């Protein structure tokens, strides 16, 4: 993994991160805490999404760390992929858009929360990069796409062809309820989706691994908060 540079954040957004973290550690509901912080700092839609996707209580972080596997740990194993979730973060890194190394050490982007998923040339490029990593780590993939996304069936067919081209044992198909299927599968899941992570037995951040090696526009929330760790501890015991 490359050294992650800390992108400068505005003072008010940095303070919003600290306040949100403090409230989560005090046991506040995520949505309720977010509403308080958004109202106090008058955050934009993008800033709101950034906070919600990147900051977690210490308890949540601990629980997620026990589930997270490295790519080396899934070498030679079957992995179910949350297709568009994995690919959009890779696509964002290729496009030079912001990539967020979140506090739970999963990598996320803001793309799917701000725009509809588009199956374009960059997504096809992202898929080829993903397949090469799957080949490198000898993973047996089942890549599942959200059926409601336009042309997802065509994209899934292309995925199967690419899997065959690289002589990988795997499959791809579409479903209306990908999240539910993945959680019920009991398999190792490749995703950075918080709901899936909270329900899965084991997860691996394949998209994040790739994105951090490609991206030039990275925000590291752990590093941003680390600067103010002493301040957060002081708040917690006050």
C-alpha positions as CSV (number, residue, x, y, z in Angstrom):
1,X,0.0,0.0,0.0
2,X,1.4,3.5,-0.9
3,X,1.9,6.1,1.7
4,X,-1.3,8.0,2.0
5,X,-1.1,11.8,1.8
6,X,-3.5,13.8,4.0
7,X,-5.5,16.2,1.9
8,X,-6.1,19.4,3.6
9,X,-9.6,19.9,5.0
10,X,-11.3,23.1,5.9
11,X,-11.3,24.0,9.6
12,X,-15.1,23.7,9.9
13,X,-15.2,20.3,8.2
14,X,-12.3,19.1,10.4
15,X,-14.3,20.2,13.5
16,X,-17.4,18.5,12.1
17,X,-15.5,15.3,11.9
18,X,-14.3,15.6,15.5
19,X,-17.8,16.4,16.8
20,X,-19.4,13.5,14.8
21,X,-16.8,11.1,16.1
22,X,-17.3,12.3,19.7
23,X,-21.1,11.8,19.4
24,X,-20.7,8.3,18.0
25,X,-18.4,7.3,20.8
26,X,-21.0,8.5,23.3
27,X,-23.5,6.1,21.8
28,X,-25.6,8.5,19.7
29,X,-27.5,7.0,16.8
30,X,-25.5,7.5,13.5
31,X,-28.4,9.3,11.7
32,X,-29.3,11.5,14.7
33,X,-25.7,12.5,15.4
34,X,-25.2,13.3,11.7
35,X,-28.3,15.6,11.7
36,X,-26.9,17.5,14.7
37,X,-23.5,18.0,13.1
38,X,-24.9,18.9,9.7
39,X,-27.2,21.5,11.2
40,X,-24.4,23.0,13.4
41,X,-21.9,23.4,10.6
42,X,-24.4,23.8,7.7
43,X,-22.7,21.1,5.7
44,X,-23.2,20.6,2.0
45,X,-24.7,17.3,0.6
46,X,-21.2,16.2,-0.3
47,X,-19.8,16.9,3.1
48,X,-22.7,15.2,4.8
49,X,-22.0,12.0,2.7
50,X,-18.3,12.3,3.5
51,X,-18.9,12.2,7.2
52,X,-21.5,9.5,7.1
53,X,-19.3,7.1,5.0
54,X,-16.0,7.7,6.8
55,X,-16.4,8.2,10.5
56,X,-17.3,5.4,13.0
57,X,-17.3,4.8,16.7
58,X,-14.3,3.0,18.2
59,X,-16.6,0.0,18.9
60,X,-17.6,-0.3,15.3
61,X,-14.0,0.0,14.1
62,X,-13.0,-2.8,16.4
63,X,-15.8,-5.1,15.2
64,X,-15.0,-4.4,11.6
65,X,-11.3,-5.0,12.0
66,X,-12.0,-8.5,13.2
67,X,-13.9,-9.3,10.0
68,X,-11.5,-7.7,7.5
69,X,-9.2,-10.0,5.5
70,X,-6.3,-9.0,3.4
71,X,-6.0,-10.1,-0.2
72,X,-3.2,-12.5,0.8
73,X,-5.7,-14.1,3.2
74,X,-8.2,-14.8,0.5
75,X,-5.7,-16.1,-2.0
76,X,-7.0,-19.3,-3.5
77,X,-10.5,-18.9,-2.0
78,X,-13.9,-18.2,-3.3
79,X,-15.0,-14.6,-2.9
80,X,-18.4,-13.0,-3.7
81,X,-18.0,-9.5,-5.2
82,X,-20.4,-6.6,-4.7
83,X,-19.7,-5.7,-8.3
84,X,-20.6,-2.0,-8.7
85,X,-19.5,-1.2,-5.2
86,X,-16.0,-2.5,-5.9
87,X,-15.8,-1.0,-9.4
88,X,-17.0,2.5,-8.7
89,X,-14.1,3.2,-6.2
90,X,-11.6,1.9,-8.8
91,X,-13.3,4.1,-11.4
92,X,-13.2,7.2,-9.2
93,X,-9.4,6.7,-8.6
94,X,-8.9,6.4,-12.4
95,X,-10.9,9.6,-12.9
96,X,-8.8,11.5,-10.3
97,X,-11.8,12.0,-8.0
98,X,-11.6,12.0,-4.3
99,X,-10.9,8.6,-2.6
100,X,-11.6,8.4,1.1
101,X,-9.5,6.1,3.4
102,X,-12.2,5.9,6.1
103,X,-11.8,5.4,9.8
104,X,-12.6,1.7,9.6
105,X,-9.8,1.4,7.0
106,X,-12.1,0.6,4.2
107,X,-11.7,2.8,1.1
108,X,-14.8,4.5,-0.3
109,X,-15.7,7.2,-2.9
110,X,-18.6,9.6,-3.2
111,X,-19.5,8.6,-6.7
112,X,-22.4,6.2,-6.1
113,X,-23.9,8.6,-3.5
114,X,-23.9,11.6,-5.8
115,X,-24.6,10.2,-9.2
116,X,-26.3,7.2,-10.8
117,X,-24.0,4.4,-11.8
118,X,-23.0,4.7,-15.4
119,X,-21.5,1.8,-17.4
120,X,-19.0,3.6,-19.4
121,X,-15.4,3.1,-20.8
122,X,-13.9,3.8,-17.4
123,X,-16.0,1.2,-15.7
124,X,-14.9,-1.4,-18.4
125,X,-11.3,-0.3,-17.7
126,X,-11.9,-0.7,-14.0
127,X,-13.2,-4.2,-14.5
128,X,-10.1,-5.3,-16.5
129,X,-7.9,-4.0,-13.7
130,X,-10.0,-5.9,-11.1
131,X,-9.8,-9.1,-13.1
132,X,-6.0,-8.9,-13.3
133,X,-5.9,-8.5,-9.5
134,X,-8.2,-11.5,-9.1
135,X,-5.9,-13.5,-11.4
136,X,-2.8,-12.4,-9.4
137,X,-4.2,-13.5,-6.1
138,X,-5.8,-16.7,-7.6
139,X,-9.2,-15.8,-6.3
140,X,-12.3,-17.7,-7.4
141,X,-14.8,-14.8,-8.0
142,X,-18.5,-14.6,-8.2
143,X,-19.2,-11.0,-9.3
144,X,-22.8,-9.8,-8.8
145,X,-24.2,-6.7,-10.2
146,X,-27.4,-4.7,-9.4
147,X,-30.0,-5.6,-12.0
148,X,-31.8,-2.2,-12.0
149,X,-28.6,-0.5,-13.3
150,X,-29.0,0.1,-17.0
151,X,-27.1,-2.4,-19.2
152,X,-26.0,-4.4,-16.2
153,X,-26.9,-7.7,-18.0
154,X,-24.6,-6.8,-20.9
155,X,-21.9,-5.8,-18.4
156,X,-22.2,-9.1,-16.5
157,X,-21.9,-11.1,-19.8
158,X,-18.7,-9.2,-20.6
159,X,-17.5,-10.0,-17.1
160,X,-18.0,-13.7,-17.7
161,X,-16.1,-13.4,-21.0
162,X,-13.3,-11.6,-19.3
163,X,-13.1,-14.2,-16.5
164,X,-12.9,-17.0,-19.2
165,X,-10.3,-15.0,-21.2
166,X,-8.0,-14.9,-18.1
167,X,-8.6,-18.6,-17.4
168,X,-10.1,-17.9,-14.0
169,X,-12.7,-20.2,-12.3
170,X,-15.6,-17.9,-11.6
171,X,-19.0,-16.5,-12.6
172,X,-21.0,-13.3,-12.9
173,X,-24.7,-12.5,-12.8
174,X,-27.2,-9.8,-11.9
175,X,-29.7,-9.7,-9.0
176,X,-32.4,-7.2,-7.9
177,X,-31.3,-7.4,-4.2
178,X,-27.5,-7.9,-4.3
179,X,-26.9,-6.9,-0.6
180,X,-29.4,-9.4,0.8
181,X,-28.0,-12.2,-1.4
182,X,-24.4,-11.5,-0.3
183,X,-25.2,-11.3,3.4
184,X,-27.2,-14.5,3.3
185,X,-24.5,-16.3,1.3
186,X,-22.1,-16.7,4.3
187,X,-19.2,-16.3,1.8
188,X,-16.2,-14.0,2.0
189,X,-17.5,-10.8,0.5
190,X,-15.6,-8.1,-1.4
191,X,-17.3,-4.8,-0.6
192,X,-16.9,-1.5,1.3
193,X,-20.6,-1.1,1.8
194,X,-21.3,-0.5,5.5
195,X,-24.5,-2.5,5.7
196,X,-22.8,-5.6,4.1
197,X,-19.7,-5.2,6.4
198,X,-22.0,-5.1,9.5
199,X,-23.7,-8.3,8.5
200,X,-21.0,-10.3,6.8
201,X,-18.7,-12.9,8.5
202,X,-15.6,-11.9,6.5
203,X,-15.0,-9.0,4.1
204,X,-12.1,-8.0,1.9
205,X,-11.6,-4.5,0.4
206,X,-10.3,-5.5,-3.1
207,X,-11.5,-2.2,-4.6
208,X,-9.8,-0.2,-1.9
209,X,-6.5,-2.1,-2.4
210,X,-6.6,-1.2,-6.1
211,X,-7.8,2.4,-5.6
212,X,-5.1,3.3,-3.1
213,X,-2.5,2.2,-5.6
214,X,-4.0,4.2,-8.4
215,X,-5.4,7.4,-6.8
216,X,-3.7,10.7,-6.5
217,X,-6.5,12.5,-4.7
218,X,-6.8,10.7,-1.3
219,X,-8.3,11.9,2.0
220,X,-7.2,9.9,5.0
221,X,-9.7,10.3,7.8
222,X,-7.6,8.3,10.3
223,X,-4.7,10.7,9.8
224,X,-7.0,13.8,10.0
225,X,-8.5,12.5,13.3
226,X,-5.1,11.3,14.7
227,X,-3.9,14.9,14.8
228,X,-6.8,15.7,17.2
229,X,-6.8,12.4,19.1
230,X,-5.7,14.0,22.4
231,X,-8.5,16.5,22.0
232,X,-11.0,13.7,21.4
233,X,-9.9,11.9,24.5
234,X,-10.2,15.0,26.6
235,X,-13.8,15.4,25.4
236,X,-14.6,11.8,26.1
237,X,-13.6,12.1,29.8
238,X,-15.0,15.5,30.4
